[in-house]
Amino acid sequence: MLDTPTASKTAQVPALSLTQDATDPAGFAAAIGGSFERFGFAVIADHGIPQPLIDRAWAETSAFFDLPEAEKRGYFTPAGGGQRGYTPFKTEIAKGASAVDLKEFWHVGRDLPAGHKFGDVMPPNIWPARPKGFRDTFTDLFAAFDRAGDVILSAIARHLGLADAWFDPAVKDGNSILRLLHYPPIPADAEGVRAGAHEDINLITLLLGAEEAGLELLDRDGEWLAIKPPEGALVVNVGDMLQRLTNHVLPSTTHRVVNPPPERRAVPRYSMPFFLHPAPDFLIETLPGCISAANPNRYPTPITAHDYLHERLVEIGLVKK
């Protein structure tokens, strides 16, 4: 068994309130920007996603993953790169890792109208026959995450000296994904960890469910720090696309989900990350305001969000070359 030691210290990521964005937009932008610059992470309470909707989502997630393995695998499309529907246990692997992650998951994407220009790269959603409320619940939750993400991106824009609405056209038809994650109980002889050390691909990730211990970030000095948000708060982290766009002014921090201590190994872990992506044709081109003599442009050649995403999906084993 490959046992990863857990962090002994907790990351001192300040808990912010999204309500401050309305009352003190400059203060909120400075606070969240400072948290991202220091940790690559922020913790946000009062995020506006209704608690009854979150409660429904947890219930539907648990009910789906409790279905028979054969039934779940009926929603797995290997050629789809895991972008919609079900991805089985031990499929995804962290970049550079030797053991696959101990998790299974379901992906919900953006619904596009028929004939949309991105229809060839953003496939329609797959919906299970049961549990019955699954489609309605996660259509609503996707929209709620989308709204919260827009507010956070506006604050990031202000922090970077951009117009509030700078990200709006970039994410209007963004290829965002809501992932429903199930980490089953860990057997004594398990090889690997629930999620190996990795960085996210997208602009920002909004995560519900980090209260259950296990999520850790890698600090600047090489020390792993546990992330322990208040009950119900969002954990938000910078993804590689935003790191590239900002020339590493906002860092995409390595993080992982470690296996629980022996007394918690029989307990499953669930979480719901929302990977906020720009539209496929968005050009990731270094922001001029993030280039200086002390921080020269690391990425002189721009790349579209779609091409960047494809490169990374190959690296983590969801898409074959």
C-alpha positions in Angstrom: 0.0 0.0 0.0 1.2 3.5 -0.8 0.5 5.6 2.2 0.9 9.4 1.9 1.6 11.2 5.2 -1.0 13.8 6.0 -0.2 17.5 6.6 0.6 18.4 10.2 -0.3 22.1 9.7 -3.4 23.9 8.4 -3.2 26.6 5.7 -4.1 30.0 7.2 -6.4 30.9 4.2 -8.7 33.6 5.5 -12.5 33.0 5.2 -14.1 35.8 3.1 -17.8 36.6 2.5 -19.1 37.0 -1.0 -21.6 39.6 0.4 -18.6 42.0 0.7 -18.4 42.1 -3.1 -21.6 44.2 -3.1 -20.8 46.4 -0.1 -17.1 46.9 -0.6 -16.1 45.7 -4.1 -12.6 47.2 -3.9 -12.0 45.6 -0.5 -13.2 42.2 -1.6 -11.1 42.3 -4.7 -8.0 43.1 -2.7 -8.8 40.4 -0.1 -9.5 37.6 -2.6 -6.6 38.7 -4.8 -4.2 38.7 -1.9 -5.4 35.2 -0.8 -4.8 33.9 -4.4 -1.4 35.5 -4.6 -0.3 34.0 -1.3 -1.9 30.5 -1.5 -3.5 30.1 -4.9 -6.6 29.4 -2.8 -9.4 31.3 -1.2 -12.2 30.3 1.2 -15.6 32.0 0.6 -18.7 31.9 2.8 -22.1 33.4 2.1 -21.6 32.4 -1.6 -25.3 32.5 -2.5 -25.7 28.9 -3.5 -29.0 27.9 -1.7 -28.5 25.4 1.0 -31.6 23.4 0.1 -30.2 23.0 -3.4 -26.9 21.8 -2.0 -28.7 19.3 0.3 -30.6 17.9 -2.7 -27.3 17.7 -4.6 -25.6 15.6 -1.9 -28.6 13.3 -1.7 -28.7 12.8 -5.4 -24.9 12.3 -5.6 -25.0 9.6 -2.9 -28.0 7.9 -4.5 -26.3 7.8 -7.9 -23.0 6.3 -6.7 -24.9 3.7 -4.7 -26.3 2.3 -8.0 -25.0 -1.1 -9.2 -21.6 -0.9 -11.0 -23.0 -2.2 -14.3 -25.8 0.5 -14.3 -23.3 3.3 -13.7 -21.0 2.0 -16.4 -23.9 2.2 -18.9 -23.3 6.0 -18.8 -19.5 5.7 -19.5 -18.4 6.8 -23.0 -14.6 6.1 -23.3 -14.3 8.1 -26.5 -15.8 11.2 -24.8 -12.7 11.8 -22.7 -14.8 11.8 -19.6 -16.3 15.2 -20.4 -19.9 14.0 -19.8 -21.5 11.3 -17.8 -19.7 8.7 -15.7 -16.0 7.9 -15.3 -15.3 4.7 -13.4 -13.1 4.1 -10.4 -9.4 4.1 -11.0 -9.5 5.9 -14.4 -8.0 9.3 -13.9 -4.3 9.7 -13.0 -2.5 12.8 -11.8 0.1 14.2 -14.2 3.4 12.4 -13.6 1.8 9.9 -11.0 2.4 6.2 -11.0 -0.9 5.1 -9.4 -4.4 6.0 -10.6 -6.7 8.0 -8.3 -9.0 6.2 -6.0 -12.2 7.9 -7.1 -15.2 7.7 -9.5 -17.1 10.7 -10.8 -19.8 12.2 -13.0 -19.6 15.3 -15.2 -22.3 17.8 -16.1 -21.5 20.4 -18.7 -23.1 23.4 -20.2 -26.3 22.9 -22.2 -26.1 24.4 -25.6 -28.9 25.1 -28.1 -29.0 23.0 -31.2 -26.6 24.1 -33.9 -24.4 26.1 -31.5 -21.0 26.9 -32.9 -19.3 24.9 -30.0 -21.5 21.9 -30.4 -18.7 19.9 -31.9 -16.4 20.3 -28.9 -18.9 20.6 -26.1 -21.1 17.5 -26.3 -24.7 17.3 -24.9 -25.1 16.1 -21.3 -25.8 12.5 -20.4 -28.5 12.0 -17.8 -29.1 8.9 -15.7 -32.6 7.3 -15.5 -32.3 7.4 -11.7 -32.3 8.9 -9.2 -35.3 10.8 -10.6 -34.4 14.3 -9.5 -30.8 14.1 -10.8 -31.2 16.2 -14.0 -33.2 19.0 -12.4 -31.0 19.3 -9.4 -27.7 19.5 -11.2 -29.0 21.8 -14.0 -30.0 24.2 -11.1 -26.6 23.7 -9.3 -24.6 24.2 -12.5 -26.4 27.6 -12.9 -25.8 28.6 -9.3 -22.1 27.8 -9.5 -22.0 29.8 -12.8 -23.5 32.9 -11.0 -21.1 32.6 -8.1 -18.1 32.1 -10.5 -19.1 35.3 -12.4 -19.0 37.4 -9.2 -15.6 36.0 -8.2 -14.1 36.5 -11.7 -15.3 40.1 -11.6 -13.4 40.6 -8.3 -10.3 39.0 -9.9 -10.6 41.4 -12.8 -10.7 44.4 -10.5 -7.7 43.0 -8.6 -5.8 42.8 -11.9 -6.7 46.4 -12.9 -9.2 45.2 -15.5 -12.8 46.2 -16.0 -15.3 44.4 -13.9 -16.8 42.7 -16.9 -13.5 41.7 -18.5 -14.1 37.9 -18.1 -17.8 38.1 -19.2 -17.4 37.5 -22.9 -14.6 34.9 -22.2 -16.9 32.7 -20.1 -20.3 33.4 -21.7 -20.3 30.0 -23.4 -17.6 28.6 -21.2 -16.8 24.9 -21.3 -17.3 24.6 -17.5 -17.8 21.3 -15.8 -19.5 20.3 -12.6 -17.9 17.2 -11.2 -19.7 14.9 -8.7 -16.9 13.0 -6.9 -17.1 9.8 -4.9 -14.1 8.5 -3.0 -15.2 5.1 -1.8 -14.0 3.6 1.5 -10.3 2.8 1.4 -9.2 -0.9 1.8 -6.1 -1.7 3.9 -4.2 -2.8 0.8 -5.1 0.2 -1.4 -2.3 1.4 -3.7 -2.4 5.1 -4.4 -4.3 8.0 -2.9 -7.8 9.5 -3.4 -6.4 12.2 -5.7 -2.7 12.5 -6.5 -0.8 15.8 -6.4 -2.0 18.0 -9.3 -3.0 21.4 -10.5 -6.4 22.2 -12.1 -6.6 23.0 -15.8 -9.3 25.7 -15.8 -9.6 29.4 -14.8 -10.9 28.8 -11.3 -12.4 25.9 -9.4 -15.2 26.3 -6.9 -15.5 23.4 -4.5 -18.2 22.2 -2.1 -17.5 19.4 0.3 -14.0 20.2 1.6 -15.1 20.0 5.2 -14.3 16.2 5.2 -10.5 16.1 5.9 -8.1 15.2 3.1 -7.7 18.3 0.9 -4.2 19.7 1.1 -2.2 22.4 -0.7 1.6 22.5 -1.4 3.0 25.7 0.1 5.8 27.7 -1.4 8.4 26.1 1.0 7.4 22.6 -0.1 5.3 21.9 3.0 1.8 20.3 2.6 -0.9 22.3 4.5 -4.4 21.0 5.2 -7.3 23.1 4.0 -10.1 23.3 6.6 -12.9 25.6 5.6 -15.9 26.6 7.7 -19.0 24.4 7.3 -20.7 25.1 3.9 -18.0 27.5 2.6 -16.6 27.3 -0.9 -13.0 26.5 -1.5 -11.8 28.4 -4.6 -8.5 27.8 -6.3 -6.6 29.2 -9.3 -6.3 26.9 -12.3 -3.5 26.7 -14.8 -5.4 28.8 -17.5 -5.6 31.7 -15.1 -2.0 31.2 -14.0 -0.9 31.3 -17.6 -3.1 34.3 -18.4 -1.7 36.3 -15.4 2.0 35.2 -16.0 2.0 33.4 -12.6 0.9 36.6 -10.7 -2.0 34.3 -9.6 -0.4 30.9 -9.0 -2.0 27.5 -9.7 -1.1 25.7 -6.5 -0.4 21.9 -6.4 -3.0 20.1 -4.2 -4.1 16.6 -3.4 -6.7 14.6 -1.5 -4.9 12.2 0.9 -6.3 9.0 2.3 -8.1 9.2 5.7 -6.6 7.9 9.0 -7.5 4.3 9.7 -10.5 5.1 11.8 -12.1 7.0 8.9 -11.2 4.6 6.1 -14.6 3.0 6.0 -16.3 6.3 5.4 -16.8 7.5 1.8 -16.0 11.0 0.8 -18.0 13.2 -1.6 -17.3 16.5 -3.1 -18.5 18.8 -5.9 -16.0 20.9 -7.7 -17.1 23.3 -10.5 -14.3 23.7 -13.0 -14.9 27.2 -14.5 -13.6 27.3 -18.1 -13.6 29.9 -20.8 -15.2 29.3 -24.1 -13.2 26.9 -26.4 -12.1 29.8 -28.7 -10.9 32.0 -25.9 -7.3 32.9 -26.6 -5.1 32.5 -23.5 -2.7 35.4 -24.1 -0.6 36.9 -21.3 -2.2 40.0 -19.8 0.1 43.0 -20.5 -0.4 44.3 -17.0 1.2 41.1 -15.7 4.4 41.5 -17.6 7.3 43.4 -16.2 11.1 43.5 -16.2 11.0 41.5 -13.0 8.3 39.1 -14.4 9.0 38.7 -18.1 6.4 36.9 -20.3 6.7 33.2 -19.7 4.2 32.4 -22.6 4.9 34.5 -25.7 2.9 32.1 -27.8 -0.9 32.2 -27.1 -3.1 29.1 -27.1 -6.8 28.6 -27.4 -8.6 27.2 -24.3 -9.7 24.2 -26.4 -6.2 23.3 -27.5 -4.9 23.8 -24.0 -7.6 21.6 -22.5 -7.0 18.8 -25.0 -3.3 18.7 -24.2 -4.0 18.4 -20.5 -6.7 15.7 -20.9 -4.2 13.6 -22.7 -1.7 14.0 -19.8 -4.2 12.8 -17.2 -5.4 9.8 -19.2 -8.9 10.9 -20.0 -8.2 11.4 -23.7 -6.0 9.1 -25.8 -3.5 10.6 -28.2 
